[in-house]
């Protein structure tokens, strides 16, 4: 079975395992990090900023 790689909207790396939201890809590693990141964590605003790109591309 052929695996296709996609560019993760969070880390901008090419990955083959992850999820698609509104035709935008989030790799498995970034998904796991976001799920366990507390809202008080310093990385949280970065994840929010990157996720906003999903809606911007959807409405473009």
N, CA, C and O atoms as a CHARMM CRD file, in Angstrom:
* protein
*
  240
    1    1 UNK  N      0.83300  -1.18100   0.00000 PROA 1      0.00000
    2    1 UNK  CA     0.00000   0.00000   0.00000 PROA 1      0.00000
    3    1 UNK  C      0.87800   1.24500   0.00000 PROA 1      0.00000
    4    1 UNK  O      1.81400   1.34100   0.79400 PROA 1      0.00000
    5    2 UNK  N      0.59300   2.17800  -0.86500 PROA 2      0.00000
    6    2 UNK  CA     1.38300   3.38900  -1.00900 PROA 2      0.00000
    7    2 UNK  C      0.94500   4.43400   0.01100 PROA 2      0.00000
    8    2 UNK  O     -0.24600   4.70900   0.16000 PROA 2      0.00000
    9    3 UNK  N      1.92300   5.01600   0.71300 PROA 3      0.00000
   10    3 UNK  CA     1.63200   6.08100   1.66800 PROA 3      0.00000
   11    3 UNK  C      1.92300   7.42500   1.00700 PROA 3      0.00000
   12    3 UNK  O      2.95300   7.60200   0.35600 PROA 3      0.00000
   13    4 UNK  N      1.01200   8.35400   1.18500 PROA 4      0.00000
   14    4 UNK  CA     1.20200   9.69700   0.65500 PROA 4      0.00000
   15    4 UNK  C      1.61700  10.62100   1.79200 PROA 4      0.00000
   16    4 UNK  O      1.09500  10.51800   2.90200 PROA 4      0.00000
   17    5 UNK  N      2.53700  11.50600   1.52100 PROA 5      0.00000
   18    5 UNK  CA     2.92200  12.46000   2.55100 PROA 5      0.00000
   19    5 UNK  C      2.19500  13.77800   2.30000 PROA 5      0.00000
   20    5 UNK  O      1.88800  14.14500   1.16500 PROA 5      0.00000
   21    6 UNK  N      1.93800  14.45900   3.38100 PROA 6      0.00000
   22    6 UNK  CA     1.25400  15.74200   3.34700 PROA 6      0.00000
   23    6 UNK  C      2.03800  16.71400   4.21200 PROA 6      0.00000
   24    6 UNK  O      2.75100  16.30500   5.12900 PROA 6      0.00000
   25    7 UNK  N      1.90600  17.98900   3.92300 PROA 7      0.00000
   26    7 UNK  CA     2.57500  19.00500   4.72000 PROA 7      0.00000
   27    7 UNK  C      1.68100  19.36900   5.90100 PROA 7      0.00000
   28    7 UNK  O      0.54300  19.80100   5.71900 PROA 7      0.00000
   29    8 UNK  N      2.20200  19.19300   7.10700 PROA 8      0.00000
   30    8 UNK  CA     1.46100  19.50700   8.33200 PROA 8      0.00000
   31    8 UNK  C      1.30000  21.01800   8.46300 PROA 8      0.00000
   32    8 UNK  O      2.26600  21.76600   8.31000 PROA 8      0.00000
   33    9 UNK  N      0.08600  21.45800   8.74300 PROA 9      0.00000
   34    9 UNK  CA    -0.18800  22.88800   8.88000 PROA 9      0.00000
   35    9 UNK  C      0.40200  23.45700  10.17400 PROA 9      0.00000
   36    9 UNK  O      0.51700  24.67500  10.31100 PROA 9      0.00000
   37   10 UNK  N      0.77400  22.60300  11.11200 PROA 10     0.00000
   38   10 UNK  CA     1.34900  23.05700  12.37500 PROA 10     0.00000
   39   10 UNK  C      2.86900  23.15600  12.29100 PROA 10     0.00000
   40   10 UNK  O      3.43500  24.21700  12.55600 PROA 10     0.00000
   41   11 UNK  N      3.53900  22.05700  11.92500 PROA 11     0.00000
   42   11 UNK  CA     5.00700  22.03100  11.92300 PROA 11     0.00000
   43   11 UNK  C      5.63000  22.23500  10.54000 PROA 11     0.00000
   44   11 UNK  O      6.84700  22.38000  10.42500 PROA 11     0.00000
   45   12 UNK  N      4.81300  22.24600   9.50200 PROA 12     0.00000
   46   12 UNK  CA     5.27000  22.42400   8.11500 PROA 12     0.00000
   47   12 UNK  C      6.21700  21.32100   7.63800 PROA 12     0.00000
   48   12 UNK  O      7.01000  21.53700   6.72200 PROA 12     0.00000
   49   13 UNK  N      6.13500  20.14400   8.25500 PROA 13     0.00000
   50   13 UNK  CA     6.93900  18.99200   7.84900 PROA 13     0.00000
   51   13 UNK  C      6.08800  18.04800   7.00800 PROA 13     0.00000
   52   13 UNK  O      4.87100  17.98400   7.17700 PROA 13     0.00000
   53   14 UNK  N      6.72700  17.32300   6.11200 PROA 14     0.00000
   54   14 UNK  CA     6.04200  16.30400   5.32000 PROA 14     0.00000
   55   14 UNK  C      5.88300  15.04000   6.16000 PROA 14     0.00000
   56   14 UNK  O      6.87000  14.47500   6.63100 PROA 14     0.00000
   57   15 UNK  N      4.64800  14.60100   6.34600 PROA 15     0.00000
   58   15 UNK  CA     4.33800  13.41300   7.14300 PROA 15     0.00000
   59   15 UNK  C      3.28900  12.59100   6.41900 PROA 15     0.00000
   60   15 UNK  O      2.57600  13.09400   5.55200 PROA 15     0.00000
   61   16 UNK  N      3.20400  11.32200   6.78300 PROA 16     0.00000
   62   16 UNK  CA     2.22100  10.45300   6.13300 PROA 16     0.00000
   63   16 UNK  C      1.08500  10.03800   7.06000 PROA 16     0.00000
   64   16 UNK  O      0.04900   9.56700   6.58900 PROA 16     0.00000
   65   17 UNK  N      1.26100  10.20500   8.37900 PROA 17     0.00000
   66   17 UNK  CA     0.22300   9.80900   9.32700 PROA 17     0.00000
   67   17 UNK  C     -0.29900  11.04400  10.04700 PROA 17     0.00000
   68   17 UNK  O      0.47100  11.83400  10.59300 PROA 17     0.00000
   69   18 UNK  N     -1.62000  11.19800  10.04000 PROA 18     0.00000
   70   18 UNK  CA    -2.22700  12.32900  10.71200 PROA 18     0.00000
   71   18 UNK  C     -3.69700  12.43200  10.38600 PROA 18     0.00000
   72   18 UNK  O     -4.31200  11.46600   9.93500 PROA 18     0.00000
   73   19 UNK  N     -4.26500  13.61100  10.61600 PROA 19     0.00000
   74   19 UNK  CA    -5.68000  13.84400  10.36400 PROA 19     0.00000
   75   19 UNK  C     -5.85700  15.01100   9.39900 PROA 19     0.00000
   76   19 UNK  O     -4.97900  15.86200   9.26100 PROA 19     0.00000
   77   20 UNK  N     -7.00500  15.03200   8.73800 PROA 20     0.00000
   78   20 UNK  CA    -7.34100  16.13700   7.83100 PROA 20     0.00000
   79   20 UNK  C     -8.55100  16.87000   8.39600 PROA 20     0.00000
   80   20 UNK  O     -9.55000  16.25400   8.76900 PROA 20     0.00000
   81   21 UNK  N     -8.44700  18.18400   8.45100 PROA 21     0.00000
   82   21 UNK  CA    -9.55000  19.04200   8.88700 PROA 21     0.00000
   83   21 UNK  C     -9.73100  20.09900   7.80800 PROA 21     0.00000
   84   21 UNK  O     -8.82300  20.88400   7.53400 PROA 21     0.00000
   85   22 UNK  N    -10.90000  20.11300   7.20500 PROA 22     0.00000
   86   22 UNK  CA   -11.19200  21.06400   6.12400 PROA 22     0.00000
   87   22 UNK  C    -10.10000  21.03400   5.05700 PROA 22     0.00000
   88   22 UNK  O     -9.63800  22.07900   4.60000 PROA 22     0.00000
   89   23 UNK  N     -9.69900  19.84200   4.67000 PROA 23     0.00000
   90   23 UNK  CA    -8.67200  19.61600   3.65400 PROA 23     0.00000
   91   23 UNK  C     -7.28500  20.11300   4.05700 PROA 23     0.00000
   92   23 UNK  O     -6.41900  20.27700   3.19700 PROA 23     0.00000
   93   24 UNK  N     -7.06200  20.35400   5.34300 PROA 24     0.00000
   94   24 UNK  CA    -5.74300  20.72600   5.84600 PROA 24     0.00000
   95   24 UNK  C     -5.25600  19.59400   6.73900 PROA 24     0.00000
   96   24 UNK  O     -6.03900  19.00800   7.48800 PROA 24     0.00000
   97   25 UNK  N     -3.97000  19.28600   6.66300 PROA 25     0.00000
   98   25 UNK  CA    -3.38800  18.12400   7.33700 PROA 25     0.00000
   99   25 UNK  C     -2.68400  18.51600   8.62800 PROA 25     0.00000
  100   25 UNK  O     -1.95600  19.50700   8.66900 PROA 25     0.00000
  101   26 UNK  N     -2.90400  17.73200   9.68500 PROA 26     0.00000
  102   26 UNK  CA    -2.17400  17.86100  10.94800 PROA 26     0.00000
  103   26 UNK  C     -1.55100  16.50300  11.23200 PROA 26     0.00000
  104   26 UNK  O     -2.25500  15.49800  11.33500 PROA 26     0.00000
  105   27 UNK  N     -0.22600  16.47700  11.35700 PROA 27     0.00000
  106   27 UNK  CA     0.45000  15.19700  11.57800 PROA 27     0.00000
  107   27 UNK  C      0.11900  14.64500  12.96100 PROA 27     0.00000
  108   27 UNK  O     -0.30500  15.37400  13.85800 PROA 27     0.00000
  109   28 UNK  N      0.32200  13.35400  13.10500 PROA 28     0.00000
  110   28 UNK  CA     0.01800  12.65300  14.34400 PROA 28     0.00000
  111   28 UNK  C      0.78500  13.24300  15.52900 PROA 28     0.00000
  112   28 UNK  O      0.22600  13.38500  16.61700 PROA 28     0.00000
  113   29 UNK  N      2.03500  13.58200  15.33200 PROA 29     0.00000
  114   29 UNK  CA     2.85100  14.14600  16.41400 PROA 29     0.00000
  115   29 UNK  C      2.32500  15.47500  16.90100 PROA 29     0.00000
  116   29 UNK  O      2.24400  15.70800  18.10700 PROA 29     0.00000
  117   30 UNK  N      1.96500  16.35400  15.97400 PROA 30     0.00000
  118   30 UNK  CA     1.42700  17.66500  16.36300 PROA 30     0.00000
  119   30 UNK  C      0.06000  17.51800  17.02200 PROA 30     0.00000
  120   30 UNK  O     -0.24700  18.22100  17.98400 PROA 30     0.00000
  121   31 UNK  N     -0.75000  16.61700  16.51100 PROA 31     0.00000
  122   31 UNK  CA    -2.06000  16.38300  17.11700 PROA 31     0.00000
  123   31 UNK  C     -1.89600  15.95300  18.57300 PROA 31     0.00000
  124   31 UNK  O     -2.58400  16.46800  19.45500 PROA 31     0.00000
  125   32 UNK  N     -0.99600  15.02100  18.82500 PROA 32     0.00000
  126   32 UNK  CA    -0.77000  14.53600  20.18800 PROA 32     0.00000
  127   32 UNK  C     -0.25500  15.64900  21.10000 PROA 32     0.00000
  128   32 UNK  O     -0.68500  15.76100  22.24800 PROA 32     0.00000
  129   33 UNK  N      0.66100  16.46900  20.59200 PROA 33     0.00000
  130   33 UNK  CA     1.18500  17.58100  21.38700 PROA 33     0.00000
  131   33 UNK  C      0.09800  18.60000  21.71300 PROA 33     0.00000
  132   33 UNK  O      0.02300  19.09200  22.83900 PROA 33     0.00000
  133   34 UNK  N     -0.74200  18.91400  20.73600 PROA 34     0.00000
  134   34 UNK  CA    -1.80400  19.89400  20.97200 PROA 34     0.00000
  135   34 UNK  C     -2.80800  19.38200  21.99500 PROA 34     0.00000
  136   34 UNK  O     -3.26200  20.14300  22.85000 PROA 34     0.00000
  137   35 UNK  N     -3.15500  18.11300  21.91900 PROA 35     0.00000
  138   35 UNK  CA    -4.14500  17.54100  22.83000 PROA 35     0.00000
  139   35 UNK  C     -3.66700  17.59900  24.27800 PROA 35     0.00000
  140   35 UNK  O     -4.46300  17.83500  25.18700 PROA 35     0.00000
  141   36 UNK  N     -2.37300  17.38500  24.49500 PROA 36     0.00000
  142   36 UNK  CA    -1.87900  17.37400  25.87200 PROA 36     0.00000
  143   36 UNK  C     -1.33800  18.72400  26.35400 PROA 36     0.00000
  144   36 UNK  O     -0.89300  18.83300  27.49700 PROA 36     0.00000
  145   37 UNK  N     -1.37000  19.74400  25.50600 PROA 37     0.00000
  146   37 UNK  CA    -0.87600  21.06000  25.88900 PROA 37     0.00000
  147   37 UNK  C     -1.93500  21.82500  26.66700 PROA 37     0.00000
  148   37 UNK  O     -3.06600  21.98200  26.20700 PROA 37     0.00000
  149   38 UNK  N     -1.56500  22.29200  27.83500 PROA 38     0.00000
  150   38 UNK  CA    -2.44900  23.07900  28.68400 PROA 38     0.00000
  151   38 UNK  C     -2.57500  24.49900  28.11800 PROA 38     0.00000
  152   38 UNK  O     -1.65100  25.00700  27.48300 PROA 38     0.00000
  153   39 UNK  N     -3.71300  25.12200  28.35400 PROA 39     0.00000
  154   39 UNK  CA    -3.95100  26.48400  27.84700 PROA 39     0.00000
  155   39 UNK  C     -2.98200  27.49900  28.44200 PROA 39     0.00000
  156   39 UNK  O     -2.79500  28.57500  27.87300 PROA 39     0.00000
  157   40 UNK  N     -2.37000  27.18100  29.56000 PROA 40     0.00000
  158   40 UNK  CA    -1.39200  28.07900  30.19300 PROA 40     0.00000
  159   40 UNK  C      0.02800  27.86500  29.67100 PROA 40     0.00000
  160   40 UNK  O      0.93000  28.63400  30.00200 PROA 40     0.00000
  161   41 UNK  N      0.23000  26.83400  28.86500 PROA 41     0.00000
  162   41 UNK  CA     1.54600  26.51900  28.31300 PROA 41     0.00000
  163   41 UNK  C      1.95500  27.59200  27.31100 PROA 41     0.00000
  164   41 UNK  O      1.10800  28.15100  26.61300 PROA 41     0.00000
  165   42 UNK  N      3.23800  27.87700  27.23900 PROA 42     0.00000
  166   42 UNK  CA     3.72200  28.91600  26.31500 PROA 42     0.00000
  167   42 UNK  C      3.55400  28.53200  24.85000 PROA 42     0.00000
  168   42 UNK  O      3.56100  29.41300  23.99000 PROA 42     0.00000
  169   43 UNK  N      3.40400  27.24500  24.53600 PROA 43     0.00000
  170   43 UNK  CA     3.20600  26.79400  23.14600 PROA 43     0.00000
  171   43 UNK  C      1.76500  26.96300  22.67100 PROA 43     0.00000
  172   43 UNK  O      1.50400  26.96500  21.46800 PROA 43     0.00000
  173   44 UNK  N      0.83400  27.10500  23.60700 PROA 44     0.00000
  174   44 UNK  CA    -0.59000  27.16000  23.27800 PROA 44     0.00000
  175   44 UNK  C     -0.92100  28.25600  22.24900 PROA 44     0.00000
  176   44 UNK  O     -1.61700  27.96200  21.27800 PROA 44     0.00000
  177   45 UNK  N     -0.46000  29.49800  22.41600 PROA 45     0.00000
  178   45 UNK  CA    -0.76200  30.53500  21.41300 PROA 45     0.00000
  179   45 UNK  C     -0.23700  30.18600  20.01500 PROA 45     0.00000
  180   45 UNK  O     -0.86100  30.53800  19.01400 PROA 45     0.00000
  181   46 UNK  N      0.89900  29.50000  19.94500 PROA 46     0.00000
  182   46 UNK  CA     1.44500  29.08200  18.65000 PROA 46     0.00000
  183   46 UNK  C      0.48900  28.11000  17.95900 PROA 46     0.00000
  184   46 UNK  O      0.22400  28.24200  16.76400 PROA 46     0.00000
  185   47 UNK  N     -0.02900  27.13500  18.70800 PROA 47     0.00000
  186   47 UNK  CA    -0.95600  26.17200  18.12600 PROA 47     0.00000
  187   47 UNK  C     -2.23200  26.86500  17.65000 PROA 47     0.00000
  188   47 UNK  O     -2.75200  26.53800  16.58400 PROA 47     0.00000
  189   48 UNK  N     -2.73200  27.80600  18.42200 PROA 48     0.00000
  190   48 UNK  CA    -3.92900  28.55600  18.02000 PROA 48     0.00000
  191   48 UNK  C     -3.66200  29.32300  16.72500 PROA 48     0.00000
  192   48 UNK  O     -4.48500  29.31100  15.80900 PROA 48     0.00000
  193   49 UNK  N     -2.51400  29.98600  16.65300 PROA 49     0.00000
  194   49 UNK  CA    -2.14500  30.74500  15.44500 PROA 49     0.00000
  195   49 UNK  C     -2.08600  29.82700  14.22400 PROA 49     0.00000
  196   49 UNK  O     -2.59600  30.17100  13.15800 PROA 49     0.00000
  197   50 UNK  N     -1.46600  28.67000  14.38200 PROA 50     0.00000
  198   50 UNK  CA    -1.35300  27.74300  13.26000 PROA 50     0.00000
  199   50 UNK  C     -2.71800  27.18300  12.86200 PROA 50     0.00000
  200   50 UNK  O     -2.99300  27.02600  11.67200 PROA 50     0.00000
  201   51 UNK  N     -3.57100  26.88000  13.83300 PROA 51     0.00000
  202   51 UNK  CA    -4.89800  26.35400  13.52900 PROA 51     0.00000
  203   51 UNK  C     -5.76300  27.38000  12.80400 PROA 51     0.00000
  204   51 UNK  O     -6.61500  27.00700  11.99800 PROA 51     0.00000
  205   52 UNK  N     -5.56000  28.64800  13.07400 PROA 52     0.00000
  206   52 UNK  CA    -6.31800  29.69700  12.37700 PROA 52     0.00000
  207   52 UNK  C     -6.06900  29.65300  10.87500 PROA 52     0.00000
  208   52 UNK  O     -6.90700  30.09300  10.08900 PROA 52     0.00000
  209   53 UNK  N     -4.92700  29.12700  10.48200 PROA 53     0.00000
  210   53 UNK  CA    -4.60400  29.00900   9.06000 PROA 53     0.00000
  211   53 UNK  C     -5.58800  28.09500   8.33900 PROA 53     0.00000
  212   53 UNK  O     -5.81300  28.25200   7.13900 PROA 53     0.00000
  213   54 UNK  N     -6.17800  27.13800   9.06000 PROA 54     0.00000
  214   54 UNK  CA    -7.17400  26.25100   8.45100 PROA 54     0.00000
  215   54 UNK  C     -8.33500  27.07600   7.94900 PROA 54     0.00000
  216   54 UNK  O     -8.77600  26.90600   6.81200 PROA 54     0.00000
  217   55 UNK  N     -8.84000  27.97500   8.79400 PROA 55     0.00000
  218   55 UNK  CA   -10.01600  28.78400   8.42600 PROA 55     0.00000
  219   55 UNK  C     -9.64500  29.80800   7.35700 PROA 55     0.00000
  220   55 UNK  O    -10.45600  30.10200   6.47900 PROA 55     0.00000
  221   56 UNK  N     -8.43400  30.35200   7.41900 PROA 56     0.00000
  222   56 UNK  CA    -8.02300  31.32700   6.42000 PROA 56     0.00000
  223   56 UNK  C     -7.94400  30.68900   5.03700 PROA 56     0.00000
  224   56 UNK  O     -8.38700  31.28400   4.05400 PROA 56     0.00000
  225   57 UNK  N     -7.38800  29.49200   4.95300 PROA 57     0.00000
  226   57 UNK  CA    -7.28400  28.80100   3.66300 PROA 57     0.00000
  227   57 UNK  C     -8.64100  28.35100   3.17500 PROA 57     0.00000
  228   57 UNK  O     -8.89500  28.33700   1.97100 PROA 57     0.00000
  229   58 UNK  N     -9.51800  27.98100   4.09500 PROA 58     0.00000
  230   58 UNK  CA   -10.85600  27.53700   3.73000 PROA 58     0.00000
  231   58 UNK  C    -11.65000  28.69600   3.10300 PROA 58     0.00000
  232   58 UNK  O    -12.39300  28.48800   2.14400 PROA 58     0.00000
  233   59 UNK  N    -11.49400  29.89600   3.63400 PROA 59     0.00000
  234   59 UNK  CA   -12.24800  31.04500   3.16900 PROA 59     0.00000
  235   59 UNK  C    -11.56900  31.82800   2.06000 PROA 59     0.00000
  236   59 UNK  O    -12.12600  32.80500   1.55900 PROA 59     0.00000
  237   60 UNK  N    -10.37100  31.40900   1.67100 PROA 60     0.00000
  238   60 UNK  CA    -9.62400  32.13400   0.63100 PROA 60     0.00000
  239   60 UNK  C    -10.24600  31.96600  -0.73800 PROA 60     0.00000
  240   60 UNK  O     -9.73900  32.51200  -1.71800 PROA 60     0.00000
